[in-house]
């Protein structure tokens, strides 16, 4: 529980750095979340992403048609 409390007391810069780290890792790993073919179909209740070329994202979150978001 202490770690959870620490998380909520961090500054906004901490979260921005954390998100930027994720984005960098996604690009390095050629992950679907960093592909311009990934369609975010999330709403305020559910998170859902699809590939423009073939429905739900593959389990590995990467494919041969990957193109980096510009």
Secondary structure, DSSP 4 states (H G I P E B T S, - for coil): -HHHHHHHTS-HHHHHHHHHHHHHHHHHTT-GGGBTTEEE---SS---EEETTTEEPPTTS--TT--B--
